[in-house]
Amino acid sequence: MPIAKLGTFLIGEYSEAVVTMSFYQVGELLQDVAIEKSKIYITSLMNIRLDYADL
């Protein structure tokens, strides 16, 4: 990300830099949401597991 941002500033494409940073931030947000949902789903699956098994 820093290389892409620096490169777009160096060539004078400021709007492209803004778009690149915006896409990166949206991607980070979606990743955080996915991780939190995964944690919730894994926790709920752990709650339905058996504590012991009869053989």
Summary of the structure (lengths in Angstrom):
residues: 55
radius of gyration: 21.1
end to end distance: 54.3
largest distance: 70.4
contacts: 99
relative contact order: 0.09
helix: 78%
strand: 0%
